[in-house]
Amino acid sequence: MKVKRVFFVVLCYFTYFTFFSKNSYIYKKCGVILYFQTKISSMTQIIAIVNQKGGTGKTTTAVNLGRAIADMGKRVLLLDLDPQGSLSYYLGANSNVWTISDVILGDISLNNAIIQRENLEIIPADISLADLEVSLAGYPQREYIIKKLLLQAPQYDYILMDCSPSLSVMTINALTAAKYIIIPLQMEVLSIHGLELMLETVERIKKNLNPTLEIMGILPLMYDRKRRITQEVLAHIVKTYSFLYMFDTLIRMDVKLVEAPSYGKSVFSYAPETNGAQDYMKLAKEVVTYDD
């Protein structure tokens, strides 16, 4: 009996010092791995580009900001969450490909749905996403679908999500998964109303789904200093929403930004010397240094 008791005590000590002691080899290895995984996941900046008003330049910003960041040596994933598939069409990634709908349905893994365009990695979307959103009406925890899927993603420096111009299921998913949001804003009177709606939405999301969500900044688009309305709208936003950060970069009006999607290219591939390319590169530098 005494021998058995001694054996049991020895076994307990052996188990403790082998597996659980802070000095044990296994504990150290596991600790390093867990620490590394935590650091890796925290390194990825997940940004939703969103505005509940349509035609504000969300897709143009997602594509060209993503390309500019990628050209700075960062690994970037573009996630199309708009059933119209504008981002996918913009870069010619809208035919004979798997989409985010297929990933959500489990028909393919997230990694295998990724395609390459220019210096970017993309998960496309199409109209099937609209039907899927309807079917998710009674799905439990539906607001966290994208957040959970992104846990399967390879390591990226930046994940940019292009959202639909409505408060859809996927837009709510994007806001739930994101660390930051960028709000593109054309210099028009109606944009002010759209901004107010967006701020109300952000507050609801922070209260109920994602308390750490942060507005990275308002991004003025279609800026033309010669137009009086441009200056008036900009001045009103600066005065009324002084509590929000507005990017130093103003995306100037540039016909090349409008033409580029017709060729399935970012402005950096289509017309790299234009104002549009210069402005989005300047914006990328602001975004990359935001946390510095």
PyMOL commands that set and color helices and strands:
alter all, ss='L'
color gray80, all
select helices_A, chain A and resi 2-20+25-43+58-71+86-90+100-105+110-113+128-135+142-152+169-177+189-208+228-240+255-263+267-270+275-288
alter helices_A, ss='H'
color red, helices_A
select strands_A, chain A and resi 45-49+76-81+115-117+120-123+158-163+180-186+214-221
alter strands_A, ss='S'
color yellow, strands_A
deselect
rebuild
show_as cartoon
